[in-house]
Amino acid sequence: MNVDRKEQFEASRGISTASYDKLDNVFQGDDDASDMSVSRKVALWLLQFNLFDARSNTREILRKKSEFWCKFLGSKDRGRSVSLDIESEKETPDLRKSWEFFEYFTLPRYIVDPHNPNEFEMARPGEKYDYGTKLYPIFTTSVGCFAEFGFGTSLYFTTVLFLAVTTGLAGLANIFLIVSYGRSSTMKLTFADLLTYGSAHCNNTQTVDITNFIVNTTTSQCYPDYGEGRQPRIYPSQFTYNVYTQTCEVVKNTCVPNFYWMGLVNYGTMIWVTIAMYLFFFVIQKKLYKEYDDTHLTTSDYAIEVKNPPKRAVDPNEWKDFFTQFSEKFVSSVTVVINNRDLVRTLVKRRLLLEQLKFMLPRGVDIKNIELLRSAIQKEVTPKWKNMFQPLGFCHTPLSLFKEIDDVEKVIRKLAKDEQIDDVKHVFVTFETTNGQKTALEALSFGLLDNFFNSKMSAIPKFRDTYLKIEEAAEASAVRWEDLDNSIAKRVMQQVGTTLCSLLVILVAASAVVFIDNNISDYWSFGTAYFISFLNVAVPMCCRIITSYESHPREGEYQRSLYFKIVVFRLVNTVIVQYMVTPFTEITRESGNDASLMMFVSTLYYSEMVITPLCWIFDPYTIYSKFIAAPRALSQDTMDSYFKGDEFGLAERYTSLTNSIFFCFFYATVFPASYLFCSMSLWAIFYVDKYILLRRCGRGSKVGPSISKLSSTFFTTAIMMSFIMSAYWWSAFPFDNVYENNGKYYTINQDMLSEITSYFPALPKYQTLIDQPIGLPKEWKDEGWMSSDQGFIVCLIGTTSAVILFFFVLFYGNKIFQKIHFLIFPSYKLEQSDERSFSHLENRDDVFLYVPQVKDPGLLFPVLSCNISDIHHDFLLWKDPDDTSNYDQHNSVCDLRDLGFDVDGKKHYFSVVKQWTNM
């Protein structure tokens, strides 16, 4: 690389004042290969094949499009007002530029520091650094570095790492159970039995004749005798009637585990895992919260949100004057959000339509010259078949787009006349010090009873005769501006509707699993497990679509709602459905073509450890968009839109983690290798998610610990469930519903879990009390089917499960009480002020102002919905490296101004943001 190219290379790594066009001639193959992602290297290598290099076809398409529009726009009188440069159309979009944009402005990069090579400080896109920037390494980036991506992301990777180590150690402790199960079933460690070895799967069986049965003379089917009017508790298909001997035959398991020692090891493992998880989720994480708060000051540490501002209090100076009384120094900024959501959404829709129109026209055509374009486009002849699909949003032509733009502009003019458009809905106030926020919260907060009885209210300052309802603001990147205006009642109705839709999806998916299990598994024994893995990947997409119809003012609330829907689906789909449809006696042994439940569990683990991570890595949509669709884009902007980066959704990540832990704990007693398989799955999740975050995702919203706190509830529930299920698993051995007495065999009901609502916890005394068939010997009531060692283990674990359930209810009942108490008697602890000022924080990656904006998947950058002339642009959440218009090209204020509205007059059409920080 020559000197000039090297200087360009260094400059392109983030000069904020440089245009993105400078990248055009910088990296054309001379970029340092060691700093390229593998995907980019593959894409550049594939450019030698016509399938992946469509530039010649693109040039031909652009040439024909230019010639077509020249017929209408190329005449002399129109040529003066239309800048149409046919030669510029021949400059086709460059895929290399899009990959450069992806790696240098979309993906996260760290600042190169030769003095501290092991420290990774995140670089801001578009910033210049002395030694440049590099992509984060996938394997050597430590968990501590993820704090730069938001505390929620850092906490997620910490949780995955902890659970991977914890389950791995538990798996090592359970090797004794694995070997003992293998010995009891005389199963050999072969390749065919590798996944089921060491589980309760039993190959040792014998056929015996039972005494207490009745025969259906019509079907020649025998089944247990439950007496008149009582339904059999056991599947009749488990019994075979021998018409020659007139006996009823059943299969008896002869695998007898060492209940005492195996039970104690299982119990000790659960106790150790419980202690470890309690210390992590309720002690260590609490310290992590505090450490993060102490070391990472963000905008939310300085800001408050006013929930009930007076409707006409739109002047930010008035808000500044009021809150200055609580600030040690001064109020740094104020954001006044008005009731213009519908107007902003419609303006964004118009912008999208104009982008589509711009794409259809040759480069150089001024789409703002409406009258000229209208007269030319009227000459276009549209095929009738296209007219049929245009109302659905397909097959648009310039003529149809013009008609739709006209309709949208009529709606905009109507919305702009709304007298309530400038009603104030929310106000965000940012103080210069953290103590200003705490002082305001302490001085202005009041509870429900205070307001009702008017106690303490006289001491609270009023703003325009209004007691303000305030709370600590969310992170600036976590505010969902479009959803701020919706009322609580509307949000509740939305969530009720989406919850019903989610339940319907769960029901359909569960029915599909049952159908596959009943019809496909006879021919493909692993089909059900693979189908469940497919649903675990596919259905969350459906849940995201459903949740998108909900209004959540904060990103954390949206993620929690999405997390809850996905995790319930995955738990039902993975853990519950298969257990419910599997006959009790087929839990540990095969029956004809039906695989045992243990075989299903092992197959699902294989799918989750291997197939699911591969599906995430080789995501079909990502491959299609970057390697197939992007090379065929007809403009650089369109091509760049395929490189915006995915969103690293913590909700979906946590559901995978929660599902793995639930599945492991549910079956760990009868499948002790679950701990080892779960650990391997979590290690795979850890590195796959690191790859997705560092090589596929853009810089998304920095979500706090809200999802982590919600997931901890599910994890503690999983601990409680592990004890409950363990007691019932041990009580159910040998899973054959056969009781032997004096050489005779009787059918019984060993499924105590089926009557958990009547008999909890699982205790030996309940084995004769659950619903049993008649005809059992007298000794049955004194003996039952459990041995003394089996009864001891069941009693030990069953009693412990009841104790844990009691503390679980007590613990979370206290949390609910504290939340209610805070609503009635709110209190904020005024701690010692942090001396760091908001305007001069060193870590600027977490410091942004509350700037209303709208994100749309059809646009490369968000659309601002406020005037930003009174703030410093360094406090914006994002940067456009090619912007030369002071961000006017991304501002809907300019769009409304182009339509002839006085956006600078007395009437406010947009939210107001003002900053008083001296930079």
PyMOL commands that set and color helices and strands:
alter all, ss='L'
color gray80, all
select helices_A, chain A and resi 3-11+20-23+33-35+38-46+55-73+76-79+86-89+95-106+143-149+151-173+175-184+236-238+259-295+299-301+316-326+341-360+370-377+384-392+398-416+434-444+448-453+457-459+476-478+481-483+488-519+527-547+555-581+584-586+597-617+620-632+636-641+650-667+674-695+706-732+752-755+764-766+780-783+788-824+838-840+844-846+873-875+888-890+892-898
alter helices_A, ss='H'
color red, helices_A
select strands_A, chain A and resi 109-111+133-135+205-210+213-216+221-224+240-242+247-253+303-306+331-338+424-431+470-472+738-741+744-747+853-854+863-864+866-867+911-915
alter strands_A, ss='S'
color yellow, strands_A
deselect
rebuild
show_as cartoon
